[in-house]
Amino acid sequence: MHALKKNAQPTLLAGGDVAINRPRGRGAFGALSGLFQRADIAFANLEVPLSRNGRPAPEKILLRGTPEMIEALTEAGFDAFSVANNHILDYGEEALFDTFSLLDEHAIPYAGAGKNLAAARRPVILERGGLSIGVLAFCSVIPRGFAAGRQTPGLNPLRAHTSYRTFRDLSEYPGTPPVILTWADPDDLRRMKRDIRTLKKKVDLVIVNNHWGTSMTHEVRDFQQEIAYAAINAGADIVLGGHPHVLQGVEFYKGKPIVYSMGNLIFDFKVSFFTEVCRQTFLFGCQLTKK
């Protein structure tokens, strides 16, 4: 973070999902490091635990980085991370707590996971240029056992439900794909709105990050839009999203930006279903103001 000029409006620069693990961390972000360093708030989703410890979760794609990867994050000057995603507990609680300790050691705040649900719900609050900015993070893509509980560690859940409906007589139109219906879990949605309203009383601006959507599709699901609109109606000023590994649209609702997916910012792992479009990414930047 650079020093703000007098009367200057602070800037936000956000990137997509960071799944980093390579021989050395320094230089990982290349020319992007300068962009993040110049931003007053540089933000992204840390998609992997940074630890050599822990046990692998069963029956899933496993991702993690070594603790040395923290050098890439500090060199790029990140000010905060979301850790609410479907890989942060790939190697269990031990690796999760190692990651928390590493981020704490380097004074990088994080939101969206914790030692229990209360900690996972806790916001990051940053002060920049006379503005207070709060960040909340949620996850809708939740492997079994990853959601935080009252006394168990995990991520901040914002669950969604799915159903499938046919819209034609399949005896006449065999093989017609069903309509996919999705909606946010009502209890989790109420909790999200309550947390946003509570935070908005304490800060000037609220940023909400959601790990949501369907992998490998540019289509925004109904539940993503439902969550985004509900967040803004509750007081959020910016909604950022990730997880699909490809780009999704940007929308303005009530004058507030919703960035559904910025794609992979760094993804150092080979995944069988990835295609060239998974290399596409963008950064979202804006100036922050009370007005």
C-alpha positions in Angstrom: 0.0 0.0 0.0 1.4 3.4 -1.0 0.9 6.6 0.9 -2.3 8.5 0.0 -2.0 12.0 -1.3 -3.9 14.6 0.6 -7.7 14.5 -0.4 -7.1 11.6 -2.7 -9.7 8.9 -2.8 -8.4 5.4 -1.9 -8.3 2.8 -4.6 -9.3 -0.9 -4.6 -7.8 -3.5 -6.9 -9.2 -7.0 -6.7 -8.1 -10.1 -8.5 -9.5 -13.6 -8.8 -8.5 -16.9 -7.3 -5.0 -17.5 -6.2 -3.9 -21.2 -6.1 -0.1 -20.9 -5.9 2.6 -23.5 -5.5 5.9 -23.2 -7.4 9.6 -23.5 -6.8 9.8 -19.9 -5.5 7.2 -17.4 -4.5 9.1 -14.2 -5.4 8.2 -12.8 -8.8 5.0 -14.9 -9.1 2.8 -12.0 -9.9 5.2 -10.5 -12.4 4.2 -7.0 -13.7 0.9 -7.3 -11.7 2.9 -6.8 -8.5 3.3 -3.1 -9.3 -0.4 -2.7 -9.9 -1.3 -4.3 -6.6 1.4 -2.4 -4.7 0.1 0.9 -5.9 -3.5 0.1 -4.9 -4.6 1.3 -1.4 -6.4 -2.0 -1.0 -5.2 -5.0 -2.9 -7.5 -8.0 -2.4 -8.0 -11.6 -3.8 -9.2 -15.0 -2.8 -6.5 -17.3 -1.4 -7.6 -20.7 -2.8 -5.1 -22.9 -1.0 -3.8 -23.6 2.5 -0.1 -22.8 2.8 1.2 -25.7 4.9 3.2 -28.9 4.7 1.1 -30.4 7.5 -2.3 -32.0 7.7 -4.2 -34.9 6.2 -5.8 -34.9 2.7 -9.6 -34.6 2.5 -11.1 -37.7 0.9 -12.6 -37.9 -2.6 -11.8 -34.5 -3.9 -9.3 -32.5 -6.0 -6.6 -31.4 -3.5 -4.7 -28.2 -3.6 -2.1 -26.6 -1.3 1.0 -24.4 -1.4 4.1 -24.4 0.7 4.6 -21.8 3.4 7.2 -20.1 1.2 4.4 -18.9 -1.1 3.7 -16.2 1.4 6.7 -14.4 -0.2 4.6 -13.9 -3.4 1.7 -12.5 -1.5 3.8 -10.0 0.5 5.9 -9.0 -2.5 2.7 -8.1 -4.4 1.5 -6.1 -1.4 -1.9 -7.7 -0.8 -3.8 -6.0 2.0 -6.4 -8.7 2.7 -7.7 -12.0 1.5 -10.8 -14.1 1.4 -10.2 -17.6 2.6 -13.8 -18.8 2.1 -13.4 -21.4 -0.6 -13.7 -25.1 -1.3 -10.0 -25.8 -1.0 -8.9 -24.0 2.1 -9.5 -27.2 4.2 -8.1 -29.7 1.7 -5.5 -30.8 4.3 -7.7 -30.4 7.3 -7.7 -28.2 10.4 -3.9 -28.4 11.0 -3.1 -26.9 7.6 -5.9 -24.4 8.0 -4.5 -23.1 11.3 -1.0 -23.1 9.8 -2.3 -20.8 7.1 -4.0 -18.5 9.6 -0.7 -18.3 11.6 1.3 -17.5 8.5 -1.1 -14.7 7.4 -1.1 -13.3 11.0 2.7 -13.4 11.1 2.9 -11.3 8.0 0.0 -9.0 9.1 -2.3 -9.9 6.3 -5.9 -9.9 7.5 -8.3 -12.5 6.1 -12.1 -13.1 6.2 -14.3 -16.1 5.6 -12.9 -18.9 7.7 -12.0 -19.4 11.3 -11.7 -21.6 14.4 -15.5 -21.6 14.6 -18.5 -20.0 12.9 -18.2 -16.8 14.9 -14.6 -16.3 13.7 -15.5 -17.2 10.1 -18.1 -14.5 10.1 -15.8 -11.9 11.5 -15.1 -9.1 9.0 -11.8 -7.5 8.0 -11.9 -3.7 8.7 -9.4 -1.4 6.9 -8.8 2.3 7.3 -7.8 4.2 4.1 -7.8 7.9 3.4 -10.3 8.7 6.1 -12.6 5.9 5.0 -13.3 2.7 6.9 -13.9 -0.4 4.7 -15.3 -3.7 5.9 -14.9 -7.0 4.1 -17.0 -10.1 4.6 -16.4 -13.4 2.8 -18.8 -16.3 2.2 -18.7 -19.7 0.3 -21.5 -21.5 -1.5 -19.3 -24.4 -2.8 -18.9 -26.4 0.4 -17.3 -29.9 0.5 -18.6 -32.1 3.3 -17.2 -31.1 6.6 -15.8 -27.7 5.4 -18.5 -25.5 6.9 -17.7 -23.9 10.3 -19.9 -24.7 13.2 -20.4 -23.2 16.6 -17.4 -25.1 18.0 -15.7 -26.4 14.9 -13.4 -24.7 12.4 -14.2 -24.1 8.8 -15.4 -21.6 6.2 -18.3 -19.2 6.4 -21.2 -21.0 4.6 -23.8 -19.4 2.3 -25.4 -22.6 1.0 -27.5 -22.9 -2.1 -30.0 -25.5 -3.4 -30.5 -27.0 -6.8 -33.5 -28.6 -8.6 -34.1 -29.7 -12.2 -37.3 -29.2 -14.1 -38.3 -30.4 -17.5 -40.1 -27.9 -19.7 -41.1 -30.1 -22.7 -42.9 -33.4 -23.2 -39.9 -35.7 -23.3 -41.8 -38.3 -25.2 -41.9 -35.7 -28.0 -38.5 -34.2 -27.4 -36.3 -36.9 -26.0 -33.0 -35.8 -24.6 -34.1 -32.2 -23.9 -31.9 -30.8 -21.1 -33.7 -29.8 -17.9 -34.0 -26.3 -16.6 -31.6 -25.8 -13.7 -33.1 -24.0 -10.7 -31.0 -22.6 -7.9 -31.7 -20.6 -4.8 -29.8 -19.5 -1.7 -30.5 -21.2 1.6 -32.9 -18.9 3.4 -31.3 -19.2 6.8 -27.8 -18.5 5.5 -29.1 -15.6 3.4 -30.7 -14.0 6.4 -27.4 -14.4 8.3 -25.5 -12.8 5.5 -27.9 -9.8 5.4 -27.7 -9.5 9.2 -23.9 -9.5 9.1 -23.8 -6.8 6.4 -26.3 -4.6 8.2 -24.3 -4.9 11.4 -21.0 -4.1 9.7 -22.4 -1.2 7.7 -23.2 0.5 11.1 -19.5 0.4 11.9 -17.9 1.3 8.5 -18.3 3.6 5.5 -18.2 0.9 2.9 -18.8 -2.8 2.8 -17.2 -5.3 0.3 -18.7 -8.7 0.1 -16.8 -11.6 -1.5 -18.6 -14.8 -2.5 -17.1 -18.1 -3.7 -20.0 -19.4 -5.8 -21.3 -20.5 -9.2 -20.6 -23.5 -11.3 -17.1 -24.5 -12.6 -16.4 -24.0 -16.2 -19.5 -22.0 -17.1 -19.8 -18.4 -18.0 -23.5 -18.5 -17.0 -24.4 -16.7 -13.8 -26.7 -19.0 -11.8 -29.9 -17.6 -10.2 -28.6 -18.1 -6.7 -25.6 -15.9 -7.4 -27.7 -13.0 -8.5 -30.1 -13.6 -5.6 -27.2 -13.4 -3.1 -25.7 -10.4 -4.8 -28.9 -8.4 -4.9 -29.7 -9.3 -1.3 -26.2 -8.2 -0.2 -26.6 -4.8 -1.9 -30.1 -4.4 -0.5 -28.7 -5.1 2.9 -26.0 -2.4 2.5 -23.1 -3.8 0.6 -21.3 -1.4 -1.8 -19.3 -3.9 -3.9 -19.9 -7.6 -4.4 -17.0 -9.7 -5.7 -17.1 -13.4 -6.8 -15.0 -16.3 -7.8 -14.8 -20.1 -8.2 -16.0 -20.9 -11.8 -12.4 -20.8 -13.2 -13.7 -18.8 -16.1 -14.9 -15.3 -16.5 -18.5 -14.2 -15.7 -20.2 -10.9 -16.2 -20.1 -7.6 -14.3 -23.4 -6.1 -13.4 -24.5 -2.8 -11.7 -27.4 -3.1 -9.3 -28.7 0.1 -7.7 -25.5 1.7 -8.9 -23.3 -0.9 -7.1 -20.9 -3.2 -9.0 -21.3 -7.0 -8.9 -18.3 -8.9 -10.3 -19.5 -12.5 -10.7 -16.1 -14.1 -11.5 -12.7 -12.7 -12.4 -11.4 -16.2 -13.2 -8.1 -17.6 -12.0 -5.5 -15.0 -11.1 -2.8 -17.7 -10.4 -3.5 -21.4 -10.7 -0.4 -23.6 -10.5 -2.2 -26.9 -10.6 -3.1 -29.2 -13.5 -6.8 -29.9 -13.6 -8.1 -32.3 -16.2 -11.2 -30.3 -17.1 -9.4 -27.0 -17.5 -9.3 -25.5 -21.0 -7.6 -22.4 -22.5 -10.4 -20.1 -21.3 -9.2 -20.8 -17.8 -6.2 -18.7 -18.6 -8.4 -15.6 -19.0 -8.6 -13.3 -16.1 -9.1 -9.6 -15.3 -8.6 -7.3 -12.4 -11.4 -5.1 -10.9 -10.4 -1.6 -9.8 -12.3 1.4 -8.5 -12.0 4.5 -6.3 -13.7 4.4 -3.0 -15.8 7.3 -1.7 -18.6 7.9 0.8 -20.7 9.5 -1.9 
